Amino acid sequence: MSTYSFDTQSELNENVLSRFYVNGRWVLPGTSETVTLIAPSTGQPFVRVPLADAGDVDRAVDAARKAFDTGPWPRMSGGERAAYLRRMSVALASRMTILSRIWTAQVGAPIGFADMFVPTATAMFDYYAELASTFAFEETRPTRAGEARIIRQPVGVTALIAPWNAQLPILGYKLGAALAAGCTVVIKAPPETPFDALVVAECAHEAGLPPGVLNVITADAERGAHLVAKREVDKVSFTGSTSTGKAIAKACADRMARVTLELGGKSAAIVLDDAELSPTLAALAPVTMPFSGQICFAQTRILVPRIREREFVDAYSAVIGSLKVGDPWDVTTQVGPLASRRQLDRVLGYIESGRNEGARMTTGGGRHPHFDAGFYVEPTVFACVTPDMTIAREEIFGPVVSILAYDDIDHAVALANNTDFGLSGTVFSGDVERGYATARRIRTGNVSVNGLEMSPNVPFGGFKQSGIGREGGPEGLNAFLEDQAVYLPVSSPRPAQE
């Protein structure tokens, strides 16, 4: 039986529950339109929250535009901005418990998973604070007639759009870099998960961020399109589905606005013939079904040597079949509910597709029989999968894994690359150098050997239809900067910096 143990009235203040954050103030929405949030663990409504109208979007963008054009933020030094980022990190750290509970309440992430993943946001703010303090926002290069000063200017007003599944960690990547660069920001929080971004706004206010530098509204897709289309927005950074990312790219192309897109994935885990079974299984379980598979970097295709296929399928299916599916508020739960009825129906549709197209289901296969409420589905594994099957080609975003057999390493690489996506990947081998050599052949933005790792100082992003650009590392900061070259004669005195 699933429970629900989050009291919005006592755990969240009135600002987060009913207002937006615009121009340094908590403001009432311009409309009475609301959306009802449904608890994934019970399927029952638990709170109503406001939605922005076009006027709310316009006011947020106007505040960001004014703060960029006339305010102090883009004219501060990197070190000065870093001080604000550090204060925001401290404010976030003091709210880790409530942020974990928010994640579990809104989308059903197991509380243990949330507790582990939420601190990513503070790590990103700390990283970009340190980078802003040392980054070369200006450098000098010699020219034939004198010298050129290369000035890395903030790109301007940025719209940050993070998805419902992991909004807070993703905002750590986007917002940390945007603020470090000197940009002003409008965050469009998704209506399914509005509270994460609004708590971040609380932290910004507590840190003393100047008015208009950060603005947060909750908006649906229609108002999101209105935000993306506004000429006052210089850059859009979006994480979400490939179809929406394509629409955003087209809208930005109309006015040549800068864009960063982190989109879908269909990542492959290649198990080489020398991989030891037990440690490989232990590493694979958490990366194939993290957060019930509702993470873009989930390793949803496992490629195994044909000569070891039966051994691996039996062992992996036993591991997945033994995962504890349960109440997301229970710290021992490994697999919680899906985030919504829509996700449940989508995942069940893919499971039916796998059956109909001839794959062999080895565990799972439907709604979990122990839960008569909520959006629970059994962790499901398919063997005998071929590359042309729908479950091998499309992003499912649920606890469904496909196992494909390969004949040799060239075949494995071809299978891994036989996808429209290229976001993540893993290689498992008893020889790290052999694993590395294989990883280099995979057309994907991020590959790990014998596990899956992400780090604040390393770029994250995809090849092909998994996106454009990178987040994290210096590359993530550069994504919010424009290079300006100022040529000076050699005899000119060095101009004073603002």
C-alpha positions as CSV (number, residue, x, y, z in Angstrom):
1,M,0.0,0.0,0.0
2,S,1.2,3.5,-0.8
3,T,1.0,6.5,1.4
4,Y,1.3,10.2,1.0
5,S,3.1,12.1,3.7
6,F,3.6,15.7,2.5
7,D,1.6,18.6,3.9
8,T,2.0,21.5,1.5
9,Q,0.4,24.0,3.9
10,S,2.9,23.3,6.7
11,E,6.0,22.5,4.7
12,L,5.8,25.3,2.0
13,N,5.2,28.9,2.6
14,E,2.5,31.0,0.9
15,N,4.9,32.5,-1.6
16,V,6.0,29.2,-3.0
17,L,2.4,27.9,-3.0
18,S,0.6,30.8,-4.7
19,R,3.0,33.4,-6.1
20,F,5.7,34.0,-8.8
21,Y,9.0,35.6,-8.2
22,V,9.5,38.6,-10.5
23,N,11.9,41.6,-10.2
24,G,13.0,40.7,-6.7
25,R,9.4,40.4,-5.3
26,W,6.8,37.7,-4.7
27,V,3.9,38.7,-7.0
28,L,0.4,37.4,-7.5
29,P,-0.4,35.8,-10.9
30,G,-2.2,37.9,-13.4
31,T,-4.9,35.1,-13.9
32,S,-6.9,32.8,-11.7
33,E,-6.0,29.8,-13.8
34,T,-4.6,26.9,-11.8
35,V,-3.5,23.3,-12.2
36,T,-4.0,20.4,-9.8
37,L,-1.1,18.3,-8.8
38,I,-1.7,14.5,-8.4
39,A,0.3,12.4,-6.0
40,P,2.0,9.6,-8.0
41,S,1.9,7.2,-5.1
42,T,-1.9,7.5,-4.6
43,G,-3.3,9.0,-7.8
44,Q,-5.1,11.6,-5.6
45,P,-4.9,15.4,-5.9
46,F,-3.0,17.2,-3.2
47,V,-2.6,20.8,-4.1
48,R,-3.6,23.5,-6.7
49,V,-1.0,25.9,-8.0
50,P,-1.3,29.0,-10.3
51,L,-0.3,29.1,-13.9
52,A,1.1,32.1,-15.7
53,D,-0.6,33.9,-18.5
54,A,1.1,35.8,-21.3
55,G,1.2,39.0,-19.1
56,D,3.1,37.2,-16.4
57,V,5.6,35.9,-18.9
58,D,6.0,39.5,-20.3
59,R,6.5,41.0,-16.9
60,A,9.2,38.4,-16.0
61,V,11.0,39.0,-19.3
62,D,10.8,42.8,-18.9
63,A,12.3,42.6,-15.5
64,A,15.2,40.4,-16.7
65,R,15.7,42.7,-19.7
66,K,15.9,45.8,-17.5
67,A,18.2,44.1,-15.0
68,F,20.6,43.2,-17.8
69,D,20.5,46.5,-19.7
70,T,20.7,48.9,-16.7
71,G,21.4,46.8,-13.6
72,P,24.7,46.0,-11.9
73,W,24.7,42.2,-12.5
74,P,26.4,41.9,-15.9
75,R,28.9,44.6,-15.0
76,M,30.2,42.9,-11.8
77,S,33.4,40.9,-11.8
78,G,33.3,37.2,-11.8
79,G,34.5,37.2,-8.2
80,E,31.6,39.5,-7.2
81,R,29.0,37.2,-8.8
82,A,30.7,34.2,-7.2
83,A,29.9,35.6,-3.7
84,Y,26.2,35.5,-4.6
85,L,26.4,32.0,-5.9
86,R,28.1,30.8,-2.7
87,R,25.3,32.4,-0.7
88,M,22.7,30.7,-2.9
89,S,24.4,27.4,-2.4
90,V,24.4,27.8,1.4
91,A,20.7,28.7,1.3
92,L,20.0,25.6,-0.9
93,A,22.0,23.4,1.4
94,S,19.8,24.5,4.4
95,R,16.7,23.3,2.4
96,M,18.0,19.9,1.3
97,T,15.4,18.0,3.4
98,I,12.4,19.9,2.1
99,L,13.7,19.8,-1.5
100,S,14.0,16.0,-1.4
101,R,10.5,15.8,0.0
102,I,9.2,18.1,-2.7
103,W,10.7,15.8,-5.4
104,T,9.1,12.8,-3.9
105,A,5.7,14.5,-3.4
106,Q,5.5,15.9,-7.0
107,V,6.9,13.0,-9.1
108,G,7.2,10.0,-6.8
109,A,11.0,9.7,-6.7
110,P,12.0,7.3,-3.9
111,I,13.0,9.5,-1.0
112,G,16.4,7.7,-0.8
113,F,17.1,8.5,-4.4
114,A,16.0,12.1,-3.9
115,D,18.3,12.5,-0.9
116,M,21.2,11.3,-3.0
117,F,20.5,13.3,-6.1
118,V,19.2,16.7,-4.8
119,P,22.7,17.8,-3.5
120,T,23.8,18.0,-7.2
121,A,22.3,21.5,-7.3
122,T,24.5,22.8,-4.5
123,A,27.6,21.1,-6.0
124,M,26.9,22.9,-9.3
125,F,26.5,26.3,-7.6
126,D,29.8,25.7,-5.7
127,Y,31.5,24.7,-8.9
128,Y,30.4,27.7,-10.9
129,A,31.2,30.0,-8.0
130,E,34.8,28.8,-8.0
131,L,35.0,28.9,-11.8
132,A,33.6,32.5,-11.9
133,S,36.3,33.5,-9.5
134,T,39.2,32.3,-11.7
135,F,37.7,32.3,-15.2
136,A,39.5,34.5,-17.8
137,F,36.6,36.8,-18.8
138,E,39.2,38.9,-20.6
139,E,42.5,38.1,-22.3
140,T,45.0,39.9,-24.6
141,R,46.4,38.6,-27.9
142,P,49.0,40.3,-30.0
143,T,48.1,41.5,-33.5
144,R,50.1,43.0,-36.4
145,A,49.2,46.6,-35.4
146,G,48.9,46.2,-31.6
147,E,46.8,43.9,-29.6
148,A,43.3,42.6,-29.3
149,R,41.4,42.2,-26.1
150,I,39.0,39.2,-26.1
151,I,36.2,40.0,-23.8
152,R,33.7,37.2,-22.9
153,Q,30.4,39.0,-22.4
154,P,27.2,37.5,-21.0
155,V,24.8,36.6,-23.7
156,G,22.0,38.5,-22.2
157,V,18.5,37.5,-21.0
158,T,18.2,33.8,-20.8
159,A,15.1,31.5,-20.6
160,L,15.8,28.4,-18.6
161,I,13.3,25.5,-19.1
162,A,13.9,22.4,-17.0
163,P,11.8,19.2,-17.2
164,W,9.5,17.7,-14.6
165,N,11.6,14.7,-13.9
166,A,14.7,16.2,-12.3
167,Q,14.2,19.9,-12.3
168,L,16.4,20.9,-9.3
169,P,19.6,19.1,-10.4
170,I,19.2,20.4,-13.9
171,L,18.6,23.9,-12.7
172,G,21.9,23.6,-10.9
173,Y,23.7,23.1,-14.2
174,K,21.8,25.8,-16.1
175,L,21.3,28.5,-13.5
176,G,24.7,28.2,-11.9
177,A,26.4,28.8,-15.3
178,A,24.0,31.5,-16.4
179,L,24.5,33.6,-13.2
180,A,28.3,33.0,-13.2
181,A,28.4,34.4,-16.8
182,G,26.5,37.5,-15.8
183,C,23.2,36.7,-17.5
184,T,19.8,37.6,-16.2
185,V,17.3,34.7,-16.1
186,V,13.6,33.7,-16.5
187,I,12.9,30.2,-15.3
188,K,9.8,28.6,-16.6
189,A,8.9,26.0,-14.0
190,P,6.8,23.0,-15.4
191,P,3.2,22.8,-14.1
192,E,3.8,19.2,-12.9
193,T,6.7,20.3,-10.6
194,P,6.5,24.0,-9.8
195,F,8.0,24.0,-6.3
196,D,11.7,23.3,-7.0
197,A,12.3,26.5,-8.9
198,L,10.3,28.6,-6.5
199,V,12.4,27.4,-3.6
200,V,15.5,28.3,-5.6
201,A,13.9,31.8,-5.9
202,E,13.7,31.9,-2.1
203,C,17.4,31.1,-2.0
204,A,18.2,33.9,-4.5
205,H,16.2,36.4,-2.5
206,E,17.9,35.3,0.7
207,A,21.3,35.6,-1.0
208,G,20.5,39.2,-2.0
209,L,20.5,38.8,-5.7
210,P,19.7,42.1,-7.4
211,P,16.1,42.6,-8.6
212,G,15.3,41.2,-12.0
213,V,18.4,39.0,-12.2
214,L,16.3,35.9,-11.4
215,N,12.6,35.6,-12.2
216,V,10.5,32.4,-11.8
217,I,7.0,31.6,-13.2
218,T,5.0,28.4,-13.5
219,A,3.7,28.0,-17.1
220,D,2.3,25.4,-19.5
221,A,3.6,24.6,-23.0
222,E,1.6,27.4,-24.6
223,R,3.1,30.1,-22.4
224,G,6.5,28.4,-22.7
225,A,6.3,28.9,-26.4
226,H,5.4,32.6,-25.8
227,L,8.5,32.9,-23.7
228,V,10.8,31.3,-26.2
229,A,9.4,33.5,-29.0
230,K,10.0,36.8,-27.3
231,R,12.7,38.9,-29.0
232,E,13.9,40.2,-25.7
233,V,15.2,36.7,-24.8
234,D,18.7,36.3,-26.1
235,K,19.2,32.6,-25.3
236,V,17.1,29.6,-24.4
237,S,18.4,26.6,-22.5
238,F,16.0,23.7,-22.6
239,T,16.0,20.2,-21.2
240,G,13.2,17.8,-22.3
241,S,11.8,15.8,-25.1
242,T,13.4,15.8,-28.6
243,S,10.1,16.9,-30.2
244,T,9.8,20.0,-28.0
245,G,13.5,20.7,-28.5
246,K,13.1,20.8,-32.2
247,A,10.2,23.3,-31.9
248,I,12.3,25.5,-29.7
249,A,15.3,25.3,-32.1
250,K,13.0,26.5,-34.9
251,A,11.6,29.3,-32.9
252,C,15.1,30.5,-31.9
253,A,16.3,30.2,-35.5
254,D,13.7,32.8,-36.6
255,R,15.6,35.5,-34.7
256,M,19.0,33.7,-34.4
257,A,18.7,33.5,-30.6
258,R,21.3,31.3,-29.0
259,V,20.1,27.9,-27.8
260,T,21.3,24.9,-25.8
261,L,19.3,21.7,-26.0
262,E,19.6,18.6,-23.8
263,L,17.1,16.1,-25.2
264,G,16.2,12.5,-25.2
265,G,18.3,9.4,-25.0
266,K,18.3,5.7,-25.8
267,S,21.6,4.8,-24.2
268,A,23.4,1.5,-24.5
269,A,25.4,-0.4,-21.9
270,I,27.9,-2.7,-23.7
271,V,28.9,-5.7,-21.7
272,L,32.2,-7.0,-23.2
273,D,33.0,-10.7,-23.2
274,D,35.6,-10.3,-20.4
275,A,33.3,-8.5,-18.0
276,E,32.9,-10.2,-14.6
277,L,29.2,-11.0,-14.1
278,S,28.6,-10.1,-10.4
279,P,30.2,-6.6,-10.4
280,T,28.6,-5.8,-13.8
281,L,25.1,-6.7,-12.5
282,A,25.7,-4.7,-9.3
283,A,26.6,-1.6,-11.4
284,L,23.9,-2.1,-14.1
285,A,20.8,-2.3,-11.9
286,P,21.0,1.4,-10.6
287,V,21.9,2.9,-14.0
288,T,19.3,1.0,-16.1
289,M,16.3,1.8,-13.9
290,P,17.2,5.0,-12.0
291,F,14.0,6.8,-10.8
292,S,11.9,4.1,-12.6
293,G,13.7,4.8,-15.8
294,Q,12.5,8.4,-15.9
295,I,16.0,9.9,-16.4
296,C,17.4,10.8,-19.8
297,F,20.7,9.0,-19.2
298,A,19.2,5.7,-18.2
299,Q,21.0,2.8,-19.9
300,T,17.8,1.2,-21.5
301,R,19.6,-1.0,-24.0
302,I,22.0,-3.7,-22.8
303,L,24.2,-5.3,-25.4
304,V,25.7,-8.7,-24.4
305,P,27.9,-11.2,-26.2
306,R,25.8,-13.8,-27.9
307,I,27.8,-16.6,-26.3
308,R,26.9,-15.2,-22.8
309,E,23.4,-14.1,-23.6
310,R,21.5,-16.7,-21.7
311,E,23.8,-16.4,-18.6
312,F,23.4,-12.7,-18.6
313,V,19.6,-12.5,-19.3
314,D,18.9,-15.0,-16.5
315,A,21.1,-13.2,-14.0
316,Y,20.0,-9.7,-14.8
317,S,16.3,-10.5,-14.9
318,A,16.7,-12.1,-11.4
319,V,18.3,-8.9,-10.1
320,I,15.6,-6.6,-11.6
321,G,12.8,-8.9,-10.5
322,S,14.1,-8.7,-6.9
323,L,14.1,-4.9,-6.8
324,K,11.8,-3.5,-4.0
325,V,8.9,-1.7,-5.6
326,G,7.0,0.4,-3.1
327,D,6.0,3.5,-1.3
328,P,8.4,6.4,-2.4
329,W,8.3,7.7,1.2
330,D,10.0,4.4,2.4
331,V,13.8,4.8,2.4
332,T,14.2,1.1,1.5
333,T,12.2,1.5,-1.7
334,Q,14.2,1.0,-4.9
335,V,11.5,1.6,-7.5
336,G,8.7,4.0,-6.9
337,P,5.6,4.9,-9.0
338,L,5.8,6.6,-12.4
339,A,5.2,10.4,-12.2
340,S,1.8,10.5,-13.8
341,R,-1.1,8.7,-15.4
342,R,0.2,9.9,-18.7
343,Q,3.6,8.2,-18.0
344,L,1.9,5.0,-16.9
345,D,-0.2,4.7,-20.0
346,R,2.8,5.5,-22.2
347,V,5.0,2.8,-20.5
348,L,2.3,0.2,-20.6
349,G,1.9,0.9,-24.3
350,Y,5.6,0.2,-25.0
351,I,5.4,-3.0,-23.0
352,E,2.5,-4.1,-25.1
353,S,4.5,-3.1,-28.2
354,G,7.4,-5.3,-27.1
355,R,5.1,-8.3,-26.7
356,N,3.5,-7.7,-30.0
357,E,6.7,-7.4,-31.9
358,G,8.1,-10.7,-30.6
359,A,10.5,-9.8,-27.8
360,R,10.6,-12.3,-24.9
361,M,9.6,-10.8,-21.6
362,T,11.7,-12.2,-18.7
363,T,10.3,-10.3,-15.8
364,G,7.6,-7.7,-15.1
365,G,5.2,-6.8,-17.8
366,G,2.4,-4.7,-16.4
367,R,0.9,-2.7,-13.6
368,H,2.2,-3.9,-10.3
369,P,-0.3,-6.3,-8.7
370,H,0.4,-5.1,-5.1
371,F,-0.8,-1.5,-5.7
372,D,-4.4,-0.7,-6.4
373,A,-3.7,3.0,-6.5
374,G,-1.0,5.2,-7.8
375,F,1.0,4.8,-11.0
376,Y,3.0,1.7,-10.4
377,V,4.4,-0.5,-13.1
378,E,6.6,-3.6,-12.7
379,P,10.2,-3.3,-13.7
380,T,10.3,-5.1,-17.0
381,V,13.1,-6.8,-19.0
382,F,12.8,-7.9,-22.6
383,A,15.3,-10.4,-24.2
384,C,15.5,-11.5,-27.9
385,V,15.2,-7.9,-28.9
386,T,16.1,-6.8,-32.4
387,P,17.3,-3.3,-33.5
388,D,14.1,-2.7,-35.5
389,M,11.7,-3.2,-32.6
390,T,10.0,-0.1,-31.2
391,I,11.3,-0.8,-27.7
392,A,14.9,-0.7,-29.0
393,R,14.5,2.5,-30.9
394,E,12.3,4.9,-29.0
395,E,12.8,6.5,-25.6
396,I,10.3,4.9,-23.2
397,F,11.0,6.9,-20.0
398,G,10.0,4.0,-17.7
399,P,11.4,0.9,-16.1
400,V,11.7,-1.1,-19.3
401,V,15.1,-2.5,-20.5
402,S,15.9,-4.3,-23.8
403,I,18.7,-6.8,-24.1
404,L,20.3,-7.3,-27.5
405,A,22.9,-9.9,-28.4
406,Y,26.0,-9.1,-30.5
407,D,28.5,-11.3,-32.4
408,D,31.7,-9.4,-32.0
409,I,32.9,-5.9,-30.9
410,D,32.2,-4.3,-34.2
411,H,28.7,-5.6,-34.1
412,A,28.3,-4.2,-30.6
413,V,29.5,-0.8,-31.6
414,A,27.2,-0.8,-34.6
415,L,24.2,-1.7,-32.4
416,A,25.1,1.0,-29.9
417,N,25.3,3.6,-32.6
418,N,22.1,2.4,-34.4
419,T,19.9,5.1,-32.8
420,D,18.8,8.6,-33.5
421,F,20.1,9.6,-30.0
422,G,23.5,9.9,-28.5
423,L,23.4,11.2,-24.9
424,S,25.0,8.6,-22.7
425,G,26.5,5.1,-22.6
426,T,28.5,2.6,-20.6
427,V,31.0,-0.1,-21.3
428,F,31.7,-3.0,-18.9
429,S,35.0,-4.8,-19.2
430,G,37.6,-6.6,-17.1
431,D,40.2,-4.5,-18.9
432,V,39.7,-0.7,-18.4
433,E,41.9,0.2,-21.5
434,R,39.8,-2.1,-23.6
435,G,36.7,-0.5,-22.2
436,Y,38.1,2.9,-23.0
437,A,39.0,1.9,-26.6
438,T,35.4,0.7,-27.1
439,A,33.9,3.8,-25.5
440,R,35.7,6.1,-27.9
441,R,33.9,4.4,-30.8
442,I,30.4,5.2,-29.4
443,R,28.7,8.2,-30.9
444,T,27.5,9.7,-27.7
445,G,28.3,12.7,-25.6
446,N,29.1,10.8,-22.4
447,V,30.4,7.3,-21.8
448,S,31.5,5.7,-18.6
449,V,33.6,2.5,-18.1
450,N,32.4,0.0,-15.5
451,G,29.8,2.3,-14.0
452,L,28.1,5.6,-14.7
453,E,29.5,8.9,-13.5
454,M,28.8,12.6,-13.9
455,S,30.9,15.5,-12.5
456,P,30.3,19.2,-12.2
457,N,33.6,20.0,-14.0
458,V,32.9,17.8,-17.0
459,P,30.6,18.7,-19.9
460,F,27.3,16.9,-20.4
461,G,25.3,16.8,-23.6
462,G,24.4,14.8,-26.6
463,F,25.3,13.9,-30.2
464,K,22.6,13.6,-32.9
465,Q,19.0,14.2,-31.7
466,S,20.1,14.2,-28.1
467,G,20.8,17.9,-28.3
468,I,23.0,20.9,-29.1
469,G,25.7,22.3,-26.8
470,R,27.0,21.3,-23.4
471,E,26.2,21.9,-19.8
472,G,28.6,21.5,-16.9
473,G,32.3,22.3,-16.8
474,P,33.8,25.4,-18.4
475,E,31.9,24.5,-21.5
476,G,28.7,25.1,-19.7
477,L,29.8,28.6,-18.7
478,N,31.0,29.3,-22.3
479,A,27.5,28.5,-23.5
480,F,26.2,31.7,-21.8
481,L,29.0,33.9,-23.1
482,E,29.7,35.8,-26.3
483,D,33.2,36.6,-27.5
484,Q,33.9,40.2,-28.3
485,A,37.2,41.3,-29.8
486,V,38.4,44.9,-29.3
487,Y,41.4,45.8,-31.4
488,L,43.8,48.4,-30.0
489,P,47.0,50.1,-31.3
490,V,50.1,49.1,-29.4
491,S,50.6,52.6,-28.0
492,S,47.1,52.8,-26.5
493,P,46.9,52.8,-22.7
494,R,44.9,49.9,-21.2
495,P,41.3,51.1,-20.7
496,A,39.9,50.8,-17.2
497,Q,37.5,48.0,-16.6
498,E,34.0,48.8,-15.5
